[in-house]
Amino acid sequence: MTLKVFKAIWFLSLIIFLGVFMYNYASLPETVVVIEAETPISLSRDVLFYSFLVMAAILNLFVFLINKLFANHIEFRAWFYGLITSLTIFLIVGINFIALYNSSEKFNYQDIGLIIYGSIALVVVWVLSWPIYKVAKRLFFK
């Protein structure tokens, strides 16, 4: 049952990513600043589009690979769906930040730091949850 729930959440996050990604792509300028420093690093809008698309495709291809390799490990597959979902959430936050930074709006960028660090923390907590779950299962559910 948990596998089906995580699979549905993963699929929903993928659809949301595609919607947010297409919406933000339409609002980006032709040259997108990715890193602002002494010499800013900027990419064309198309390069950014395809690089995010390739990252999302590779992440989500791992789901199908794990499903084939670990067909009998339902708990691990459910956890892995959650991991890919949390990474997709990070990509959503990342593309939103890049689009916001390159917009002409005046915005205090330190306010979005909590959301960015929160998405990173979600990935870290999810990665650490599997070993903790396995250890707790061995110790308490013999």
Chimera marker file (.cmm) of the C-alpha trace (Angstrom):
<marker_set name="trace">
<marker id="1" x="0.000" y="0.000" z="0.000" r="1" g="1" b="0" radius="0.5"/>
<marker id="2" x="2.798" y="2.438" z="0.856" r="1" g="1" b="0" radius="0.5"/>
<marker id="3" x="4.431" y="1.704" z="-2.480" r="1" g="1" b="0" radius="0.5"/>
<marker id="4" x="1.294" y="2.792" z="-4.308" r="1" g="1" b="0" radius="0.5"/>
<marker id="5" x="1.051" y="5.983" z="-2.233" r="1" g="1" b="0" radius="0.5"/>
<marker id="6" x="4.686" y="6.918" z="-2.858" r="1" g="1" b="0" radius="0.5"/>
<marker id="7" x="4.322" y="6.066" z="-6.538" r="1" g="1" b="0" radius="0.5"/>
<marker id="8" x="1.311" y="8.404" z="-6.803" r="1" g="1" b="0" radius="0.5"/>
<marker id="9" x="3.152" y="11.187" z="-4.972" r="1" g="1" b="0" radius="0.5"/>
<marker id="10" x="6.178" y="10.695" z="-7.251" r="1" g="1" b="0" radius="0.5"/>
<marker id="11" x="4.008" y="10.908" z="-10.354" r="1" g="1" b="0" radius="0.5"/>
<marker id="12" x="2.267" y="14.024" z="-9.033" r="1" g="1" b="0" radius="0.5"/>
<marker id="13" x="5.624" y="15.669" z="-8.295" r="1" g="1" b="0" radius="0.5"/>
<marker id="14" x="6.779" y="14.870" z="-11.823" r="1" g="1" b="0" radius="0.5"/>
<marker id="15" x="3.658" y="16.476" z="-13.336" r="1" g="1" b="0" radius="0.5"/>
<marker id="16" x="4.071" y="19.534" z="-11.079" r="1" g="1" b="0" radius="0.5"/>
<marker id="17" x="7.739" y="19.793" z="-12.079" r="1" g="1" b="0" radius="0.5"/>
<marker id="18" x="6.860" y="19.760" z="-15.760" r="1" g="1" b="0" radius="0.5"/>
<marker id="19" x="4.155" y="22.404" z="-15.290" r="1" g="1" b="0" radius="0.5"/>
<marker id="20" x="6.346" y="24.695" z="-13.193" r="1" g="1" b="0" radius="0.5"/>
<marker id="21" x="9.274" y="24.129" z="-15.521" r="1" g="1" b="0" radius="0.5"/>
<marker id="22" x="7.357" y="25.033" z="-18.669" r="1" g="1" b="0" radius="0.5"/>
<marker id="23" x="5.795" y="28.082" z="-16.999" r="1" g="1" b="0" radius="0.5"/>
<marker id="24" x="9.162" y="29.391" z="-15.804" r="1" g="1" b="0" radius="0.5"/>
<marker id="25" x="10.875" y="28.622" z="-19.097" r="1" g="1" b="0" radius="0.5"/>
<marker id="26" x="8.423" y="30.896" z="-20.879" r="1" g="1" b="0" radius="0.5"/>
<marker id="27" x="9.267" y="33.774" z="-18.531" r="1" g="1" b="0" radius="0.5"/>
<marker id="28" x="13.060" y="33.487" z="-18.732" r="1" g="1" b="0" radius="0.5"/>
<marker id="29" x="15.096" y="35.976" z="-20.759" r="1" g="1" b="0" radius="0.5"/>
<marker id="30" x="17.286" y="34.770" z="-23.631" r="1" g="1" b="0" radius="0.5"/>
<marker id="31" x="20.399" y="34.903" z="-21.419" r="1" g="1" b="0" radius="0.5"/>
<marker id="32" x="19.940" y="33.483" z="-17.928" r="1" g="1" b="0" radius="0.5"/>
<marker id="33" x="22.303" y="34.351" z="-15.084" r="1" g="1" b="0" radius="0.5"/>
<marker id="34" x="22.975" y="31.220" z="-13.065" r="1" g="1" b="0" radius="0.5"/>
<marker id="35" x="25.774" y="32.396" z="-10.750" r="1" g="1" b="0" radius="0.5"/>
<marker id="36" x="26.411" y="36.044" z="-9.919" r="1" g="1" b="0" radius="0.5"/>
<marker id="37" x="30.041" y="36.704" z="-9.056" r="1" g="1" b="0" radius="0.5"/>
<marker id="38" x="32.854" y="38.963" z="-10.277" r="1" g="1" b="0" radius="0.5"/>
<marker id="39" x="32.380" y="37.314" z="-13.627" r="1" g="1" b="0" radius="0.5"/>
<marker id="40" x="28.762" y="36.110" z="-13.754" r="1" g="1" b="0" radius="0.5"/>
<marker id="41" x="28.051" y="32.726" z="-15.252" r="1" g="1" b="0" radius="0.5"/>
<marker id="42" x="25.187" y="32.908" z="-17.682" r="1" g="1" b="0" radius="0.5"/>
<marker id="43" x="23.643" y="30.378" z="-20.011" r="1" g="1" b="0" radius="0.5"/>
<marker id="44" x="21.251" y="30.630" z="-22.862" r="1" g="1" b="0" radius="0.5"/>
<marker id="45" x="17.662" y="29.843" z="-22.033" r="1" g="1" b="0" radius="0.5"/>
<marker id="46" x="17.764" y="26.742" z="-24.223" r="1" g="1" b="0" radius="0.5"/>
<marker id="47" x="20.869" y="25.306" z="-22.535" r="1" g="1" b="0" radius="0.5"/>
<marker id="48" x="19.232" y="25.765" z="-19.135" r="1" g="1" b="0" radius="0.5"/>
<marker id="49" x="16.033" y="24.171" z="-20.437" r="1" g="1" b="0" radius="0.5"/>
<marker id="50" x="17.752" y="21.069" z="-21.773" r="1" g="1" b="0" radius="0.5"/>
<marker id="51" x="20.077" y="20.689" z="-18.790" r="1" g="1" b="0" radius="0.5"/>
<marker id="52" x="17.129" y="20.726" z="-16.339" r="1" g="1" b="0" radius="0.5"/>
<marker id="53" x="15.230" y="18.369" z="-18.630" r="1" g="1" b="0" radius="0.5"/>
<marker id="54" x="18.161" y="15.937" z="-18.773" r="1" g="1" b="0" radius="0.5"/>
<marker id="55" x="18.590" y="16.064" z="-14.974" r="1" g="1" b="0" radius="0.5"/>
<marker id="56" x="14.916" y="15.314" z="-14.423" r="1" g="1" b="0" radius="0.5"/>
<marker id="57" x="14.935" y="12.547" z="-17.026" r="1" g="1" b="0" radius="0.5"/>
<marker id="58" x="17.977" y="10.839" z="-15.504" r="1" g="1" b="0" radius="0.5"/>
<marker id="59" x="16.513" y="11.088" z="-11.997" r="1" g="1" b="0" radius="0.5"/>
<marker id="60" x="13.237" y="9.589" z="-13.078" r="1" g="1" b="0" radius="0.5"/>
<marker id="61" x="14.863" y="6.869" z="-15.182" r="1" g="1" b="0" radius="0.5"/>
<marker id="62" x="16.441" y="5.604" z="-11.974" r="1" g="1" b="0" radius="0.5"/>
<marker id="63" x="12.930" y="4.805" z="-10.741" r="1" g="1" b="0" radius="0.5"/>
<marker id="64" x="12.400" y="2.358" z="-13.585" r="1" g="1" b="0" radius="0.5"/>
<marker id="65" x="15.880" y="0.890" z="-13.123" r="1" g="1" b="0" radius="0.5"/>
<marker id="66" x="15.320" y="0.350" z="-9.387" r="1" g="1" b="0" radius="0.5"/>
<marker id="67" x="11.915" y="-1.212" z="-10.109" r="1" g="1" b="0" radius="0.5"/>
<marker id="68" x="13.589" y="-3.805" z="-12.327" r="1" g="1" b="0" radius="0.5"/>
<marker id="69" x="16.589" y="-4.474" z="-10.089" r="1" g="1" b="0" radius="0.5"/>
<marker id="70" x="14.731" y="-4.569" z="-6.770" r="1" g="1" b="0" radius="0.5"/>
<marker id="71" x="11.417" y="-6.042" z="-7.806" r="1" g="1" b="0" radius="0.5"/>
<marker id="72" x="11.044" y="-8.033" z="-4.574" r="1" g="1" b="0" radius="0.5"/>
<marker id="73" x="12.102" y="-5.233" z="-2.180" r="1" g="1" b="0" radius="0.5"/>
<marker id="74" x="8.877" y="-3.266" z="-1.844" r="1" g="1" b="0" radius="0.5"/>
<marker id="75" x="10.017" y="-1.193" z="1.146" r="1" g="1" b="0" radius="0.5"/>
<marker id="76" x="13.175" y="-0.048" z="-0.642" r="1" g="1" b="0" radius="0.5"/>
<marker id="77" x="11.244" y="0.814" z="-3.787" r="1" g="1" b="0" radius="0.5"/>
<marker id="78" x="8.784" y="2.899" z="-1.747" r="1" g="1" b="0" radius="0.5"/>
<marker id="79" x="11.677" y="4.720" z="-0.085" r="1" g="1" b="0" radius="0.5"/>
<marker id="80" x="13.326" y="5.291" z="-3.459" r="1" g="1" b="0" radius="0.5"/>
<marker id="81" x="10.133" y="6.825" z="-4.869" r="1" g="1" b="0" radius="0.5"/>
<marker id="82" x="10.242" y="9.236" z="-1.932" r="1" g="1" b="0" radius="0.5"/>
<marker id="83" x="13.892" y="10.035" z="-2.627" r="1" g="1" b="0" radius="0.5"/>
<marker id="84" x="13.200" y="10.878" z="-6.258" r="1" g="1" b="0" radius="0.5"/>
<marker id="85" x="10.200" y="12.937" z="-5.150" r="1" g="1" b="0" radius="0.5"/>
<marker id="86" x="12.354" y="14.962" z="-2.762" r="1" g="1" b="0" radius="0.5"/>
<marker id="87" x="14.973" y="15.513" z="-5.483" r="1" g="1" b="0" radius="0.5"/>
<marker id="88" x="12.221" y="16.628" z="-7.854" r="1" g="1" b="0" radius="0.5"/>
<marker id="89" x="11.039" y="19.108" z="-5.218" r="1" g="1" b="0" radius="0.5"/>
<marker id="90" x="14.594" y="20.439" z="-5.072" r="1" g="1" b="0" radius="0.5"/>
<marker id="91" x="14.588" y="20.874" z="-8.858" r="1" g="1" b="0" radius="0.5"/>
<marker id="92" x="11.252" y="22.716" z="-8.638" r="1" g="1" b="0" radius="0.5"/>
<marker id="93" x="12.653" y="25.091" z="-6.021" r="1" g="1" b="0" radius="0.5"/>
<marker id="94" x="15.838" y="25.545" z="-8.066" r="1" g="1" b="0" radius="0.5"/>
<marker id="95" x="14.098" y="26.449" z="-11.306" r="1" g="1" b="0" radius="0.5"/>
<marker id="96" x="11.759" y="28.786" z="-9.429" r="1" g="1" b="0" radius="0.5"/>
<marker id="97" x="14.734" y="30.553" z="-7.841" r="1" g="1" b="0" radius="0.5"/>
<marker id="98" x="16.541" y="30.930" z="-11.163" r="1" g="1" b="0" radius="0.5"/>
<marker id="99" x="13.397" y="32.315" z="-12.789" r="1" g="1" b="0" radius="0.5"/>
<marker id="100" x="12.815" y="34.701" z="-9.891" r="1" g="1" b="0" radius="0.5"/>
<marker id="101" x="16.425" y="35.878" z="-9.900" r="1" g="1" b="0" radius="0.5"/>
<marker id="102" x="16.303" y="36.589" z="-13.632" r="1" g="1" b="0" radius="0.5"/>
<marker id="103" x="12.977" y="38.389" z="-13.507" r="1" g="1" b="0" radius="0.5"/>
<marker id="104" x="12.788" y="42.153" z="-13.299" r="1" g="1" b="0" radius="0.5"/>
<marker id="105" x="11.005" y="42.028" z="-9.941" r="1" g="1" b="0" radius="0.5"/>
<marker id="106" x="12.538" y="43.514" z="-6.830" r="1" g="1" b="0" radius="0.5"/>
<marker id="107" x="12.835" y="40.714" z="-4.315" r="1" g="1" b="0" radius="0.5"/>
<marker id="108" x="14.795" y="40.081" z="-1.147" r="1" g="1" b="0" radius="0.5"/>
<marker id="109" x="16.589" y="36.899" z="-2.169" r="1" g="1" b="0" radius="0.5"/>
<marker id="110" x="17.504" y="36.024" z="1.407" r="1" g="1" b="0" radius="0.5"/>
<marker id="111" x="13.821" y="35.291" z="2.052" r="1" g="1" b="0" radius="0.5"/>
<marker id="112" x="13.871" y="32.336" z="-0.316" r="1" g="1" b="0" radius="0.5"/>
<marker id="113" x="16.943" y="30.868" z="1.377" r="1" g="1" b="0" radius="0.5"/>
<marker id="114" x="14.725" y="29.061" z="3.880" r="1" g="1" b="0" radius="0.5"/>
<marker id="115" x="12.888" y="27.303" z="1.056" r="1" g="1" b="0" radius="0.5"/>
<marker id="116" x="16.106" y="26.332" z="-0.734" r="1" g="1" b="0" radius="0.5"/>
<marker id="117" x="17.744" y="25.029" z="2.427" r="1" g="1" b="0" radius="0.5"/>
<marker id="118" x="14.487" y="23.333" z="3.381" r="1" g="1" b="0" radius="0.5"/>
<marker id="119" x="14.452" y="21.390" z="0.121" r="1" g="1" b="0" radius="0.5"/>
<marker id="120" x="18.086" y="20.379" z="0.654" r="1" g="1" b="0" radius="0.5"/>
<marker id="121" x="17.247" y="19.324" z="4.213" r="1" g="1" b="0" radius="0.5"/>
<marker id="122" x="14.338" y="17.256" z="2.893" r="1" g="1" b="0" radius="0.5"/>
<marker id="123" x="16.706" y="15.352" z="0.596" r="1" g="1" b="0" radius="0.5"/>
<marker id="124" x="19.236" y="14.820" z="3.400" r="1" g="1" b="0" radius="0.5"/>
<marker id="125" x="16.581" y="13.649" z="5.867" r="1" g="1" b="0" radius="0.5"/>
<marker id="126" x="15.131" y="11.290" z="3.274" r="1" g="1" b="0" radius="0.5"/>
<marker id="127" x="18.544" y="9.825" z="2.453" r="1" g="1" b="0" radius="0.5"/>
<marker id="128" x="19.270" y="9.266" z="6.148" r="1" g="1" b="0" radius="0.5"/>
<marker id="129" x="15.839" y="7.791" z="6.853" r="1" g="1" b="0" radius="0.5"/>
<marker id="130" x="16.541" y="4.488" z="5.076" r="1" g="1" b="0" radius="0.5"/>
<marker id="131" x="19.551" y="3.440" z="7.213" r="1" g="1" b="0" radius="0.5"/>
<marker id="132" x="17.764" y="4.595" z="10.364" r="1" g="1" b="0" radius="0.5"/>
<marker id="133" x="14.677" y="2.606" z="9.364" r="1" g="1" b="0" radius="0.5"/>
<marker id="134" x="16.705" y="-0.549" z="8.703" r="1" g="1" b="0" radius="0.5"/>
<marker id="135" x="18.595" y="-0.282" z="12.004" r="1" g="1" b="0" radius="0.5"/>
<marker id="136" x="15.400" y="0.383" z="13.952" r="1" g="1" b="0" radius="0.5"/>
<marker id="137" x="13.689" y="-2.532" z="12.250" r="1" g="1" b="0" radius="0.5"/>
<marker id="138" x="16.535" y="-4.869" z="13.236" r="1" g="1" b="0" radius="0.5"/>
<marker id="139" x="16.679" y="-3.681" z="16.813" r="1" g="1" b="0" radius="0.5"/>
<marker id="140" x="12.999" y="-3.381" z="17.669" r="1" g="1" b="0" radius="0.5"/>
<marker id="141" x="11.141" y="-5.770" z="15.382" r="1" g="1" b="0" radius="0.5"/>
<marker id="142" x="12.915" y="-9.108" z="15.714" r="1" g="1" b="0" radius="0.5"/>
<link id1="1" id2="2" r="1" g="1" b="0" radius="0.2"/>
<link id1="2" id2="3" r="1" g="1" b="0" radius="0.2"/>
<link id1="3" id2="4" r="1" g="1" b="0" radius="0.2"/>
<link id1="4" id2="5" r="1" g="1" b="0" radius="0.2"/>
<link id1="5" id2="6" r="1" g="1" b="0" radius="0.2"/>
<link id1="6" id2="7" r="1" g="1" b="0" radius="0.2"/>
<link id1="7" id2="8" r="1" g="1" b="0" radius="0.2"/>
<link id1="8" id2="9" r="1" g="1" b="0" radius="0.2"/>
<link id1="9" id2="10" r="1" g="1" b="0" radius="0.2"/>
<link id1="10" id2="11" r="1" g="1" b="0" radius="0.2"/>
<link id1="11" id2="12" r="1" g="1" b="0" radius="0.2"/>
<link id1="12" id2="13" r="1" g="1" b="0" radius="0.2"/>
<link id1="13" id2="14" r="1" g="1" b="0" radius="0.2"/>
<link id1="14" id2="15" r="1" g="1" b="0" radius="0.2"/>
<link id1="15" id2="16" r="1" g="1" b="0" radius="0.2"/>
<link id1="16" id2="17" r="1" g="1" b="0" radius="0.2"/>
<link id1="17" id2="18" r="1" g="1" b="0" radius="0.2"/>
<link id1="18" id2="19" r="1" g="1" b="0" radius="0.2"/>
<link id1="19" id2="20" r="1" g="1" b="0" radius="0.2"/>
<link id1="20" id2="21" r="1" g="1" b="0" radius="0.2"/>
<link id1="21" id2="22" r="1" g="1" b="0" radius="0.2"/>
<link id1="22" id2="23" r="1" g="1" b="0" radius="0.2"/>
<link id1="23" id2="24" r="1" g="1" b="0" radius="0.2"/>
<link id1="24" id2="25" r="1" g="1" b="0" radius="0.2"/>
<link id1="25" id2="26" r="1" g="1" b="0" radius="0.2"/>
<link id1="26" id2="27" r="1" g="1" b="0" radius="0.2"/>
<link id1="27" id2="28" r="1" g="1" b="0" radius="0.2"/>
<link id1="28" id2="29" r="1" g="1" b="0" radius="0.2"/>
<link id1="29" id2="30" r="1" g="1" b="0" radius="0.2"/>
<link id1="30" id2="31" r="1" g="1" b="0" radius="0.2"/>
<link id1="31" id2="32" r="1" g="1" b="0" radius="0.2"/>
<link id1="32" id2="33" r="1" g="1" b="0" radius="0.2"/>
<link id1="33" id2="34" r="1" g="1" b="0" radius="0.2"/>
<link id1="34" id2="35" r="1" g="1" b="0" radius="0.2"/>
<link id1="35" id2="36" r="1" g="1" b="0" radius="0.2"/>
<link id1="36" id2="37" r="1" g="1" b="0" radius="0.2"/>
<link id1="37" id2="38" r="1" g="1" b="0" radius="0.2"/>
<link id1="38" id2="39" r="1" g="1" b="0" radius="0.2"/>
<link id1="39" id2="40" r="1" g="1" b="0" radius="0.2"/>
<link id1="40" id2="41" r="1" g="1" b="0" radius="0.2"/>
<link id1="41" id2="42" r="1" g="1" b="0" radius="0.2"/>
<link id1="42" id2="43" r="1" g="1" b="0" radius="0.2"/>
<link id1="43" id2="44" r="1" g="1" b="0" radius="0.2"/>
<link id1="44" id2="45" r="1" g="1" b="0" radius="0.2"/>
<link id1="45" id2="46" r="1" g="1" b="0" radius="0.2"/>
<link id1="46" id2="47" r="1" g="1" b="0" radius="0.2"/>
<link id1="47" id2="48" r="1" g="1" b="0" radius="0.2"/>
<link id1="48" id2="49" r="1" g="1" b="0" radius="0.2"/>
<link id1="49" id2="50" r="1" g="1" b="0" radius="0.2"/>
<link id1="50" id2="51" r="1" g="1" b="0" radius="0.2"/>
<link id1="51" id2="52" r="1" g="1" b="0" radius="0.2"/>
<link id1="52" id2="53" r="1" g="1" b="0" radius="0.2"/>
<link id1="53" id2="54" r="1" g="1" b="0" radius="0.2"/>
<link id1="54" id2="55" r="1" g="1" b="0" radius="0.2"/>
<link id1="55" id2="56" r="1" g="1" b="0" radius="0.2"/>
<link id1="56" id2="57" r="1" g="1" b="0" radius="0.2"/>
<link id1="57" id2="58" r="1" g="1" b="0" radius="0.2"/>
<link id1="58" id2="59" r="1" g="1" b="0" radius="0.2"/>
<link id1="59" id2="60" r="1" g="1" b="0" radius="0.2"/>
<link id1="60" id2="61" r="1" g="1" b="0" radius="0.2"/>
<link id1="61" id2="62" r="1" g="1" b="0" radius="0.2"/>
<link id1="62" id2="63" r="1" g="1" b="0" radius="0.2"/>
<link id1="63" id2="64" r="1" g="1" b="0" radius="0.2"/>
<link id1="64" id2="65" r="1" g="1" b="0" radius="0.2"/>
<link id1="65" id2="66" r="1" g="1" b="0" radius="0.2"/>
<link id1="66" id2="67" r="1" g="1" b="0" radius="0.2"/>
<link id1="67" id2="68" r="1" g="1" b="0" radius="0.2"/>
<link id1="68" id2="69" r="1" g="1" b="0" radius="0.2"/>
<link id1="69" id2="70" r="1" g="1" b="0" radius="0.2"/>
<link id1="70" id2="71" r="1" g="1" b="0" radius="0.2"/>
<link id1="71" id2="72" r="1" g="1" b="0" radius="0.2"/>
<link id1="72" id2="73" r="1" g="1" b="0" radius="0.2"/>
<link id1="73" id2="74" r="1" g="1" b="0" radius="0.2"/>
<link id1="74" id2="75" r="1" g="1" b="0" radius="0.2"/>
<link id1="75" id2="76" r="1" g="1" b="0" radius="0.2"/>
<link id1="76" id2="77" r="1" g="1" b="0" radius="0.2"/>
<link id1="77" id2="78" r="1" g="1" b="0" radius="0.2"/>
<link id1="78" id2="79" r="1" g="1" b="0" radius="0.2"/>
<link id1="79" id2="80" r="1" g="1" b="0" radius="0.2"/>
<link id1="80" id2="81" r="1" g="1" b="0" radius="0.2"/>
<link id1="81" id2="82" r="1" g="1" b="0" radius="0.2"/>
<link id1="82" id2="83" r="1" g="1" b="0" radius="0.2"/>
<link id1="83" id2="84" r="1" g="1" b="0" radius="0.2"/>
<link id1="84" id2="85" r="1" g="1" b="0" radius="0.2"/>
<link id1="85" id2="86" r="1" g="1" b="0" radius="0.2"/>
<link id1="86" id2="87" r="1" g="1" b="0" radius="0.2"/>
<link id1="87" id2="88" r="1" g="1" b="0" radius="0.2"/>
<link id1="88" id2="89" r="1" g="1" b="0" radius="0.2"/>
<link id1="89" id2="90" r="1" g="1" b="0" radius="0.2"/>
<link id1="90" id2="91" r="1" g="1" b="0" radius="0.2"/>
<link id1="91" id2="92" r="1" g="1" b="0" radius="0.2"/>
<link id1="92" id2="93" r="1" g="1" b="0" radius="0.2"/>
<link id1="93" id2="94" r="1" g="1" b="0" radius="0.2"/>
<link id1="94" id2="95" r="1" g="1" b="0" radius="0.2"/>
<link id1="95" id2="96" r="1" g="1" b="0" radius="0.2"/>
<link id1="96" id2="97" r="1" g="1" b="0" radius="0.2"/>
<link id1="97" id2="98" r="1" g="1" b="0" radius="0.2"/>
<link id1="98" id2="99" r="1" g="1" b="0" radius="0.2"/>
<link id1="99" id2="100" r="1" g="1" b="0" radius="0.2"/>
<link id1="100" id2="101" r="1" g="1" b="0" radius="0.2"/>
<link id1="101" id2="102" r="1" g="1" b="0" radius="0.2"/>
<link id1="102" id2="103" r="1" g="1" b="0" radius="0.2"/>
<link id1="103" id2="104" r="1" g="1" b="0" radius="0.2"/>
<link id1="104" id2="105" r="1" g="1" b="0" radius="0.2"/>
<link id1="105" id2="106" r="1" g="1" b="0" radius="0.2"/>
<link id1="106" id2="107" r="1" g="1" b="0" radius="0.2"/>
<link id1="107" id2="108" r="1" g="1" b="0" radius="0.2"/>
<link id1="108" id2="109" r="1" g="1" b="0" radius="0.2"/>
<link id1="109" id2="110" r="1" g="1" b="0" radius="0.2"/>
<link id1="110" id2="111" r="1" g="1" b="0" radius="0.2"/>
<link id1="111" id2="112" r="1" g="1" b="0" radius="0.2"/>
<link id1="112" id2="113" r="1" g="1" b="0" radius="0.2"/>
<link id1="113" id2="114" r="1" g="1" b="0" radius="0.2"/>
<link id1="114" id2="115" r="1" g="1" b="0" radius="0.2"/>
<link id1="115" id2="116" r="1" g="1" b="0" radius="0.2"/>
<link id1="116" id2="117" r="1" g="1" b="0" radius="0.2"/>
<link id1="117" id2="118" r="1" g="1" b="0" radius="0.2"/>
<link id1="118" id2="119" r="1" g="1" b="0" radius="0.2"/>
<link id1="119" id2="120" r="1" g="1" b="0" radius="0.2"/>
<link id1="120" id2="121" r="1" g="1" b="0" radius="0.2"/>
<link id1="121" id2="122" r="1" g="1" b="0" radius="0.2"/>
<link id1="122" id2="123" r="1" g="1" b="0" radius="0.2"/>
<link id1="123" id2="124" r="1" g="1" b="0" radius="0.2"/>
<link id1="124" id2="125" r="1" g="1" b="0" radius="0.2"/>
<link id1="125" id2="126" r="1" g="1" b="0" radius="0.2"/>
<link id1="126" id2="127" r="1" g="1" b="0" radius="0.2"/>
<link id1="127" id2="128" r="1" g="1" b="0" radius="0.2"/>
<link id1="128" id2="129" r="1" g="1" b="0" radius="0.2"/>
<link id1="129" id2="130" r="1" g="1" b="0" radius="0.2"/>
<link id1="130" id2="131" r="1" g="1" b="0" radius="0.2"/>
<link id1="131" id2="132" r="1" g="1" b="0" radius="0.2"/>
<link id1="132" id2="133" r="1" g="1" b="0" radius="0.2"/>
<link id1="133" id2="134" r="1" g="1" b="0" radius="0.2"/>
<link id1="134" id2="135" r="1" g="1" b="0" radius="0.2"/>
<link id1="135" id2="136" r="1" g="1" b="0" radius="0.2"/>
<link id1="136" id2="137" r="1" g="1" b="0" radius="0.2"/>
<link id1="137" id2="138" r="1" g="1" b="0" radius="0.2"/>
<link id1="138" id2="139" r="1" g="1" b="0" radius="0.2"/>
<link id1="139" id2="140" r="1" g="1" b="0" radius="0.2"/>
<link id1="140" id2="141" r="1" g="1" b="0" radius="0.2"/>
<link id1="141" id2="142" r="1" g="1" b="0" radius="0.2"/>
</marker_set>
